[in-house]
Amino acid sequence: MVTAETSQPVTDPTRIGLTKEALKQAFVDNLFYIQGRFRDVATANDIYMAAAFTVRDRLLARWLKSAQHFKESGARTLCYLSAEYLLGPHLINNLINLGILETAREAGEELGLDLGEILATEEEPGLGNGGLGRLAACFMDSLATGQIPAIGYGIRYEFGIFDQAIENGWQVEKSDTWLKNGNPWEIPRPKITFPVRYFGHTEPYQDEQGRLRIRWIPGLVVEGVAHDTPILGYGVANANLLRLWKAQATESFDFQAFSTGDYYRAVQAKIEAETISKVLYPNDEPAVGKELRLKQQYFFVSCSIQDMVRLHLATVGPLDTFADKFVAQLNDTHPALAVAELMRILLDEHGLAWEPAWDITHRTFAFTNHTLLPEALETWPIELFERLLPRLLEIIYEINRRFLDEVRVRYLADEARIARLSLIAEGETRRVRMAHLAAVGSFAINGVAALHTDLLKTTVMRDFHELWPDRFHNVTNGVSPRRFIVVSNRRLARLLTSVCGNEDWMRDLTALRRLESLAEDQGFHEDWRRVKLAAKDQLARWLAAKTGVRIDPQTLFDVQAKRIHEYKRQHLNLLHIVGLYQRIKQDAQFRPPPRTFLFGGKAAPSYAMAKLIIKLINAVAEVVNGDPQVNGHIRVVFVPDFNVTTGQLLYPAADLSEQISLAGKEASGTGNMKFAMNGALTIGTLDGANIEIRDAVGPENFFLFGLTEAEVRQRQADGYRPSDIYHGDPELATIIDLIDSGLFAHGDKTLFRPLTENLLRHDPFMVLADFRAYVSCQTLIDEVFQDSARWTRMSILNVARIGHFSSDRAIREYGERIWKVEPVPIQV
Ligand SMILES: [N-]=[N+]=N[C@]1([C@H](N)O)O[C@H](CO)[C@@H](O)[C@H](O)[C@H]1O
């Protein structure tokens, strides 16, 4: 007889079985019992949901087992606090991580279903902007695969990053209704809710022990409700937790207001509260100074820290061992308020004295900086803090007072240094420096690539590095080989497995080194080229279906896919294309190998220059693709709505990966790793992780150009005059004049003027300074591409030597150097 005690649902094969029959039975059950559909009337979404629930059930077993074991073992747990998670589609990733992709395909076929169609139905959760958000997702995958107990905390945005449509060459943002059909991968936890306070004032009081305490009388309280998504590791039974918070009103309906007929006020609190987790701010770098953004940051930080304290009290006990149980990584400054929030909870809710509270706090947090761009370093006006988070501001003032006392002693009242280090930026509007709060409140600070970390130590965080050199670490980014090879490029994965004789490389990417022995093998070259051509063909078919644009897989696929930003220099790429176009038209002898230029990337809606660059890409495409004189030689395509799903098509199909940022600007880059992992060769500057990729794959297998970071600094110090370069380079001048001429704007000479004027007057990212070197490098690439044996050899060696750039390695380094966490294997 089934009793609550005895029934062990995790053993029931129809719920957890991985066999074809078990999957088929579960699918049929779910279609009926969850979707309430007979097969013949089921929609594509019903089919997808039934498949998703079938796979989810197999995750749940591993997840609950993991959670139970972590709890019982009191394992030290890593908490990743990130405002963004760019997870990508779940179903395919979970089928791979469960090792049942082929079984599921066969089960589907026997039920008359096409797994490819089911996979294409899933709407990806776009809860991030770009590299930072995707890095968080890769890290969650590697934490589970590395069997490290971890919780990812973030915000369950109702609307993620906008869907990008291109209308008349312009980006048009469409709201991202990823939840419209429901989300089978999450489990709402209505009982795991926390109050989040805003506004109001604070007042001192004496507690029953006569100690002076502070209470915060908020003007508004909203609730955060947990929504849990299991994150299963690859080839292991470990599954970690991604806990995203949704905001709701404490009272979702005001009956008094309703009965007086004030229907809006009846639901006002509900609307206001829900606005907090309504939408992701679509800015990849520039800090967003909006009050709602600060509300969002405090919302998820407060829920997450309250949850960590609850878990600790429930599973371990008194809070003095909190920092032994938990270590929390701050993914940039977006969650930096966590430092002050943990202090608030320890002081105000648990009555700890300042020193023990600070000791716990400081031993709990570590901070990752992801950018040096001044406009991206978050600071908030004191006035806003006073109004919105009065208690947090008091605590920040006290943290600062004690910190500056320490600095004053150390540097004998060096007022200039104190002002530079202070958490408060004095000036017209006094502001809180969030990077300083994160740095003072953390025991470790890291950059995301070697050059970036060095620059962090010598520029933006120089004073902190002089103060605490031992706190600084470098952990170069990495990406998940499961998502970006096994899921994205199954043909390559099969070839790699056949070379390696097993699938161990999927968990240890350095195993691909053995490919080196095949770098000269002509037979293997053919296999290698076949895999690349198939991926290019797949992209061409998808693009034709999606946009009607036809591209030839036999041409060199030159891809630049990343957020649109002037420092990433999509416009440098465009200058080269316009130059090519002009030469092909004017010089019948000049016939470089045919190339297809593919661009992809979203621009922040408020970033006018980035949107103009998208327009110019499409305008150049219209003219070039429409010109019979150059047809068959060059083609330009803007791939709309670049996200994880389209990335999974672009990374495997690229021959050439464009990583052309101005040296010193791209902290790391992660697209560079994904392209190289799929056999693309890189044209790039000595910037971010490009440097380490070039060192790893060998300078002879990397197309380098451009000023180094030191040369950039020197040229700027010497006074950089872009117009001199314009006047000194006739071809460049012709190109800029062509863009100015209205050729790409149906005669309108003004449309692209802002761009050309900016290049000639300021050129802040030194596009003109690197132009000539870039064009020469592209000419070299044309030569090398025509030697397919050489190109293929270089491509093989890129993959053979890319192992270091797995997020598994990055997580291992964080674990050993910063978090001091041990793997806890789970048996199922
Ligand atoms: N914010 N931020 N920073 C970035 C990216 N834009 O998201 O973080 C990424 C992840 O660390 C870096 O690779 C990239 O260089 C950097 O610009």
The ligand as an SDF file (V2000), in Angstrom:
LIG
                    3D

 17 17  0  0  0  0  0  0  0  0999 V2000
   29.2610   43.8080  -18.6780 N   0  0  0  0  0  0  0  0  0  0  0  0
   30.0850   43.3280  -19.1440 N   0  0  0  0  0  0  0  0  0  0  0  0
   30.9870   42.8710  -19.5870 N   0  0  0  0  0  0  0  0  0  0  0  0
   31.2470   41.8480  -20.5290 C   0  0  0  0  0  0  0  0  0  0  0  0
   30.1230   41.7180  -21.5680 C   0  0  0  0  0  0  0  0  0  0  0  0
   29.8670   42.8800  -22.2520 N   0  0  0  0  0  0  0  0  0  0  0  0
   28.9510   41.2650  -21.0030 O   0  0  0  0  0  0  0  0  0  0  0  0
   31.3590   40.6380  -19.7730 O   0  0  0  0  0  0  0  0  0  0  0  0
   31.8270   39.5290  -20.5150 C   0  0  0  0  0  0  0  0  0  0  0  0
   31.8960   38.3540  -19.5670 C   0  0  0  0  0  0  0  0  0  0  0  0
   32.9300   38.5130  -18.6540 O   0  0  0  0  0  0  0  0  0  0  0  0
   33.2020   39.8020  -21.1510 C   0  0  0  0  0  0  0  0  0  0  0  0
   33.5930   38.7120  -21.9090 O   0  0  0  0  0  0  0  0  0  0  0  0
   33.1150   41.0480  -22.0210 C   0  0  0  0  0  0  0  0  0  0  0  0
   34.3960   41.3480  -22.5000 O   0  0  0  0  0  0  0  0  0  0  0  0
   32.5720   42.2140  -21.1940 C   0  0  0  0  0  0  0  0  0  0  0  0
   32.4120   43.3550  -21.9810 O   0  0  0  0  0  0  0  0  0  0  0  0
  1  2  2  0
  2  3  2  0
  3  4  1  0
  4  5  1  0
  4  8  1  0
  4 16  1  0
  5  6  1  0
  5  7  1  0
  8  9  1  0
  9 10  1  0
  9 12  1  0
 10 11  1  0
 12 13  1  0
 12 14  1  0
 14 15  1  0
 14 16  1  0
 16 17  1  0
M  CHG  2   1  -1   2   1
M  END
$$$$
